[in-house]
């Protein structure tokens, strides 16, 4: 299968640059497998399309301010200390660092924190370079390795409150297709209302449509909730570069499934309810575990599962999702779930009807291809 099968042309003005003031006021294209047609709805209609026996599974990852601005030092042999006069004299050059993934899994605040990251200016930042963040150099790091596509691995000097300092010094990293500069409001809007597990550099955007009143409406209807955690990485924005999908290698992302979620999925299946995944990341989490173990199991692991047409979905019955970039792994996943041609027609309809696309855009509700 060719990546060109998942291409479409989107008018530039349909890329949503701003969030709606009212999260649940977005539109929702409902692709109904029972009728074979789509329906133009409002996202507030979502609770009415579910039954009391159904289970909605959310990804509760939290976007942390992973974009850091700082300074670099060309010294390779001086101690990593702002009190070193030579280091102060050689500090030069503004840099931008986007943390993409924590390499060390330890949460011990005394351990060095190693991260994969993207840096600018990439050509000038080499192994051994010292990096300083904050007016008082509250965070300091050293470049310890280079990777492909401009990636670096950096090691932060240990501090007692690393993530608190990241929250203070960092900036929310908006997706590359949002052309405006980030604003203070993005820290709230580019975050789901139920986010609680820091670790993502991009939001699970299907969840951005939910607000507290809509969640209350679902609960009043008798719909059950459950949560997984998959920390969305920067790779989610990368297009498939291989012409043949079979040659594409998926980026890895950390995920965790609580025992309560496993029990909730099992209970929903027993009572004949549907499992509704909010977002492609939730699908990858549940279906990765099922592909390995035969059914979702509790625990933490890593997913590099590339879901393509022909994949056998074992857990998820319905999917809430946004409109995705052409030639992206996310569009391939949605096409695998609902069918290539139905999704192709639905996207054409969405463009004709001027739906808003991508992270701050509108939503879809799609059903799984009947097995």
N, C-alpha and C positions, 0 to 999 in steps of 0.2 A: 504494500500500500504506500502511496506517495504522499508526501507532506503537501503537495500542491492540491490534493483533494480537499484540504481544509483551509483553503484560501478564500477570502472574500474582500471586497473593497468597501471601506467605510468612509463616508464623507467626514471630513475633519471636524466639522461643527457638532457631530454626534458624540464625540468623546467628552464625557462629563468632566468639567474642570472644577465644579463646585458641588459640595454636598447639598441636599435639600435641607431646609430648616426643620422640616418634619420628616423624620426617618421613614415612617410608615406611609408617607404620601407618594412614594415611588409607584411606578406602574409595574405590572407583572403580566408577562405573557405565559398563559397556561396552555401547555401542549398536552392535550387530552388523548391518551392512547385508546380509550374506549370508543371515542367518536372519530378519531383520526384527524381532528381539527384543533385549531388553536383558538383561544379566547383572550381578548384584551381585557384585563382586569386591573384593579388597584391592589397594592400589597395588603391593604387592610382586609381584603376578601379571604386571605390565607386561612384564618381559623375556620371559616365556614366550609372549606374544602377538605377538612380532616374529620376523622371520627374519634369518639372517646377511647377506642381501643388502640389508637395510633401512638407511636413514640417518635418524638422529634429529638435528634441528636445534634448538639452544637459543638463547635471547636472553641474552647475557652482560652486559647492562647492570647497573650497580650503583646501588642506591638510596643517595643521599648525604643527609646530615642537613640537609635543605632548610628546616626550620622554625627561624627565628631569633627570639630574644626580645631586645629592646633598649629604647632610649629615644629620644625625639624632641625636637627643638628647634624652636621657632617662628621662630627667626631665619632670614631669607632672604638677608641680605647679608653675614653674617660669614664669614670663612674657615673651611673645614672642618678645624678643628684642636682637639683636646682641650685644648691649652695656652692657648687663647683664653679669658680670664677671663669675658668677656661670654657666650660660648657655654656655659661651665660653669654660670653663674648661671641661664641660661634652659633648661637641660636639664630636661625634665619629661615625665611620662607614659610608662607602660610600653606597648610596642607588640609586636605579633606580625607577622612577615613570613614568608610561605611563598613561597620561590623556585620558580617554575614552569618557567622556560625561560631559558637563556642566549641573549642576543641577539647579542652579539659572538662570533664564531667563533674569534678569535685565542687561542692558548694562551700568548702572550707575557706573562709575569708583570708587565711594566711597563705594559701596556695597561690602561685602565679596563675594568672588567667591568660590562657592562649586562645587566640581568635583567628579565624580566617577573615579576611577583609579585602575590600577594594580601596585603592588609594589614588589620590590625585595631588600633584602630578606624578603619574606612575613611573615614568622613565627615570626620575631623579631620586626616587626613594629605594635604596638598595639594602641588602642584608647588612646588619650591623648598625643601621641608622637608628638614632634615638629620636623619639617623638614625645612631645610635651603638650598637654591639654589643660586649659584653664589658666586664668591670670596668675595663679600662684602654683602652677604646675601640679595641680591636685592629682592628675593621672599622668603616668609616664610609662612608656613602652619602648620595646626594642624590636626591630624587624628581624625575625629569625629564619625566614625562608621565603622564597619566591615560588609562585605557581603559574599555571596557564591563565591566559586572558587577563593579565595584569593583577592577578590575585597575590596577596601577601599573607604570611602568617606572622602575627605579632604577639609578644609576651609582655603583659602589663606587670609593672612592679607591684608586689602585694600591698594591699591596703585593707583596712578593717571593714570599710563600707563601700566596696567596689560598685555595686549596683545603685546605691544611693548617689554616688558621684556621677555615674552614667546618667541617671535621671536629671541631675542638676546641669550637667554640661552638654548633654546630647540634644539632638533635634530629631523629630519624627521624620523618617525617610519616605516621602511621597513617591508613588510610582513614576517611572520615567515619562509616561505619556501625559502626566499633568504638567503643563508647561509653565504655569505660574510659580512664584516663590511660595514656600510654605508660610502659613500664618498661624497665630496662636490658636485659633479655633480648630485647626486640623488635629491638634493633640486630643481633642474630645471626639471630633467627627470621624476620624480615621481609627476608630476603636469600637469594638462591639460593647454593648452595655453590660454584658456578662463576662467580659475579659478579666482574667485573674491570674494567669500563669505567664509571667514575662519570659520572652524568648524569641518572638517573631520579629522579622524585619519588614514584613508586609502583613496587612490585615487579611483575615479570611472574609472577603468582602460580601459574601452572601448574607452574613450575619449583621451587616450594617443596617439592614432594613428593619430590624426588630427594635422596638422600644418597650418600655415597661407596660404601657396599656395593652399593647398587642400580646405580650407574654401573659398578661393577666387574662386576656380574652381566650387564649389557648388553654390556660389552666381551668378557667370556668367551664370550658367545653369538655373537660375531662381528659384532655390530651396529656400524655406523660412526657417528661423531659429527661434527658441524660446528656453527659458531656464526655468528650475526649479532648486530648491536647496534642496538636501537631504544630510545631513551631515553623511557620512559613518562612522559607528562605528566599534570597534574591533570585534564585534559579527559576522561581515561578514566572518571572517576566521574560525569560530567555526563549526565543523562538527555536523551533527544531531546525537545526542547520543541515542535517542529513536529508538527502532527497528521498531515501527509502526509510520509512518509519522503523523498520526492523533494526536499523543500524544505530538508532538514537539511544544514548545512554542517559538515563534519568538521574537528576541530582538527588542526593539523599537528604532526608529530613527526619528529625527526631520526633517520636510520638509516644504517647502513653494512653492506656485504656484502664480506667478504674474498674474494680470488681463490681461496683454498683451498676456500671454501664453494661457490662457483660450480662448481669442478671436481668437488667431492664430489657435488653434485646431478646434474651431467651423468653422472658415473660410475654413480650409483645407477639413473638412468633407463635407461642402456644395459644394465645387467645385470638389469633387470627387478625391482629392489627398490622398495620404497615409501619415499616421503619423509614422515616423521612430524614435524610441527611441534609443539613444546612451547610452547603458548600462542598466543593470538590475535595478540599483537604479532609473533611470528615469521611468522605467516601474512601479516599486512599487509606486513611487510618484503619477503618473497619475492614475493608476488603483485603488489605495487606495481611492483617492478622488472620483473617479467615483463609487466605490463600496458603499461609504457612501451616496453620494448625487445624484447618477444617471448619473452624468457627472462631469468632473473636475470643481472645483470652486476655485476662488482666495482665498488665505489666508494661514495661517500657522497651522500645526497640527502635529501629530505623527503617524507614521505607524508601526504597528506590524503585518502587513498582511503577511501571509505565503501562497504564490501562489503555488499550487500543481496541478497535472493533473486533469482536469475536471473544472478548473477555467474558468469563462466566461470573456474574455478580451473585454472591451468596447471601448477602446481608441486606443491602439497601434496596428499597422498593420505589422510593420517590426521591427527587432531588430538587432542592432550592439552589439556584445558582445565578450568577450574573452573566452578562454577555462578555465573551472572552476574545482576546487578541487572535487574529488570523495566524495560522500555522503554529499555534501554541499547543503544548501538551494538555492544557485544560480544555481547549476546544475538542481535541481528540477524545479526551475522557468523556465529555458530555455526549459526543457523537456515538461513542461506544455504548453509552447507557441508553440513549433514546433512539438511536438510529441515525445514520449519516444523512440520508435524504430528508427525513423529518426535521432535523436540526438545520440543514441547509435551507429548507423552505421557511422555517421559522425565522431564521436570521434575515432572509430577504424581506419577510413581512415586517420584522422589527425596524429595518432600515426604512422601508416605505412609510411606516407609521411614525417615524421620527422618535423611536425609543432612544434613551440615553445609554451609552455603552461604558463598560469597564468599571473601575473600582467605585466611583461615586455615581454610577449609573443605575438603571432599572434591573429588574429581576426576571427570572423564568422559574416556572414550576413544571417539571417534566417527570414522566413515569418511565419505568424500566421497560425495555423491549420484552414482551411476553416470552417466557421460556418454553 
